[in-house]
Amino acid sequence: MKINITSKGLNPAEKTLATIEKKLSKLDKYFAKDTVANVVLKNEKDKMVKLEATISAGGLIFRAEEAGNDLIFCLDKVMDKLSSQMSRFKGKLIRKHKEQKEVLLSEIPDTAATAAEDEEEVKVVKTKSFRISPMPVDEAIIQMELLNHNFYVFRDEESNHVCVVYKRKDESYGMLNIEN
């Protein structure tokens, strides 16, 4: 697995970078050699740091983030979250992606909860239908706020693409642009 580490607003020590690579390389046995893991280190408010890790492998994306006072603490939490995700969804992933060569799903260890959660199927409990109206992005944000939702689907007036605006954790806005 190839590990890319990007730092935004902070300058971690070489020892810290080596520790990040060493700990993430423990996941090598679950992925093909050409799998890429992207790690982003950021400065946050109040002297906090944030570590985000994303592993993309054959259409599957594993992602975790953690904020705290210490990068190594954040790394340990992120590793726990990634391992938990992989174990928790192991059965479902094997059923859906059994021919997948990029992820060695059978190598992922089982947890006590894995068997119980494999039995539990994902269910859609409510379905809504609605018309997607063309509008500018700023109007879509206003509509989202008026509805008191954290996302809003619309057709962008300029590009004619289906888009989603959403409210981010930092109270700013993001947009997903769905291309046909």
C-alpha positions in Angstrom: 0.0 0.0 0.0 1.3 3.5 -0.9 0.8 6.0 1.8 0.6 9.8 1.0 0.9 12.1 3.9 -0.2 15.8 3.4 0.2 18.4 6.1 -1.9 21.6 6.2 -0.8 24.3 8.7 1.5 22.1 10.7 5.0 20.7 10.4 5.2 17.2 12.0 8.5 15.7 13.1 10.1 13.0 10.9 9.6 10.6 13.8 5.9 11.3 13.8 5.6 10.8 10.0 7.5 7.5 10.3 5.2 6.4 13.1 2.1 7.2 10.9 3.6 5.2 8.0 4.5 2.3 10.2 1.1 2.0 11.8 -0.8 2.4 8.6 1.4 -0.2 6.9 0.0 -2.8 9.3 -3.1 -2.7 7.1 -1.0 -3.7 4.0 -2.0 -7.3 4.4 -5.7 -6.4 3.6 -5.0 -4.5 0.4 -3.2 -5.0 -3.0 0.2 -3.3 -3.4 -1.1 -0.6 -5.6 -3.7 0.6 -3.1 -3.3 4.2 -2.0 -3.9 5.6 1.5 -4.1 9.3 1.8 -3.5 10.9 5.2 -4.1 14.6 5.9 -2.8 16.3 9.0 -4.4 19.7 9.9 -4.2 22.3 12.5 -7.6 22.9 14.1 -8.9 25.6 16.5 -7.7 25.8 20.1 -4.3 24.1 19.3 -6.0 20.9 18.3 -4.8 18.7 15.4 -6.8 16.6 13.1 -5.8 13.4 11.3 -7.9 12.1 8.3 -7.1 8.8 6.6 -8.8 7.6 3.4 -8.0 4.3 1.8 -9.4 3.7 -1.8 -9.3 0.1 -3.0 -11.2 -1.1 -6.0 -14.2 1.0 -5.6 -14.3 0.6 -1.8 -13.5 3.6 0.4 -12.5 3.3 4.0 -12.3 6.7 5.8 -11.8 7.8 9.4 -10.8 11.1 11.1 -10.0 12.2 14.6 -9.1 15.5 16.3 -7.2 15.9 19.5 -4.1 17.4 21.2 -1.7 14.7 20.0 -1.2 13.3 16.5 -0.3 9.8 17.7 -3.4 9.6 19.8 -5.4 10.7 16.8 -3.6 8.0 14.7 -4.5 5.3 17.2 -8.1 6.3 17.2 -8.2 6.4 13.3 -6.6 3.0 13.1 -9.3 1.6 15.5 -12.0 3.2 13.4 -10.6 1.8 10.2 -10.2 -1.7 11.7 -13.7 -1.5 13.1 -15.2 -0.5 9.7 -13.4 -3.3 7.9 -14.4 -5.9 10.5 -18.0 -4.7 10.9 -18.8 -4.8 7.2 -16.7 -7.9 6.4 -19.5 -10.3 5.6 -21.4 -7.7 3.5 -18.3 -6.8 1.6 -17.4 -10.4 0.9 -20.8 -11.1 -0.5 -20.8 -8.0 -2.7 -17.2 -7.8 -3.8 -16.0 -11.5 -3.7 -14.1 -11.1 -7.0 -12.3 -8.0 -5.8 -8.6 -8.3 -6.0 -7.7 -5.0 -4.5 -9.1 -5.9 -1.0 -8.3 -9.2 0.6 -11.5 -9.3 2.6 -11.0 -12.9 3.9 -7.9 -11.6 5.7 -9.9 -9.1 7.8 -10.3 -10.4 11.4 -13.7 -11.0 12.7 -15.0 -9.2 15.8 -17.7 -10.5 18.2 -20.1 -8.0 16.7 -19.4 -9.1 13.1 -21.5 -12.2 13.1 -24.5 -10.4 14.7 -24.2 -7.4 12.3 -23.9 -9.7 9.3 -27.4 -11.0 10.1 -28.8 -7.5 10.2 -29.7 -6.3 6.8 -29.6 -2.6 5.8 -33.2 -1.4 5.4 -34.6 1.7 3.9 -37.4 2.8 6.3 -38.7 5.8 4.3 -38.7 6.8 0.6 -39.4 10.2 -0.7 -39.9 11.4 -4.2 -39.5 15.0 -5.3 -39.0 17.2 -8.3 -35.5 18.6 -8.9 -35.7 22.2 -9.9 -33.0 24.2 -11.7 -31.7 27.0 -9.5 -28.5 28.8 -8.7 -26.3 27.4 -5.8 -27.1 30.3 -3.4 -30.8 29.7 -3.8 -30.3 25.9 -3.1 -28.5 26.9 0.1 -31.4 29.1 1.1 -33.9 26.3 0.4 -31.8 23.9 2.5 -31.7 26.4 5.4 -35.5 27.1 5.1 -36.2 23.4 5.3 -33.7 23.1 8.2 -32.0 20.2 6.5 -28.2 19.5 6.4 -28.3 18.8 2.6 -30.4 19.8 -0.5 -30.6 18.2 -3.9 -31.1 20.4 -6.9 -30.3 20.9 -10.6 -27.6 23.5 -11.1 -28.9 26.3 -13.4 -25.5 26.9 -15.0 -24.2 23.3 -15.6 -27.5 21.5 -15.7 -26.0 18.8 -13.4 -27.7 17.3 -10.4 -25.9 18.7 -7.3 -26.1 18.4 -3.6 -25.3 21.3 -1.2 -24.6 20.4 2.3 -23.7 21.9 5.6 -20.2 21.0 6.9 -19.2 20.5 10.5 -17.5 23.9 10.5 -20.8 25.5 9.5 -19.6 26.3 6.0 -21.2 24.8 2.9 -20.0 22.1 0.5 -21.3 21.0 -2.9 -21.3 17.6 -4.7 -21.6 17.9 -8.4 -23.0 14.7 -10.0 -21.8 14.4 -13.6 -23.7 12.2 -16.0 
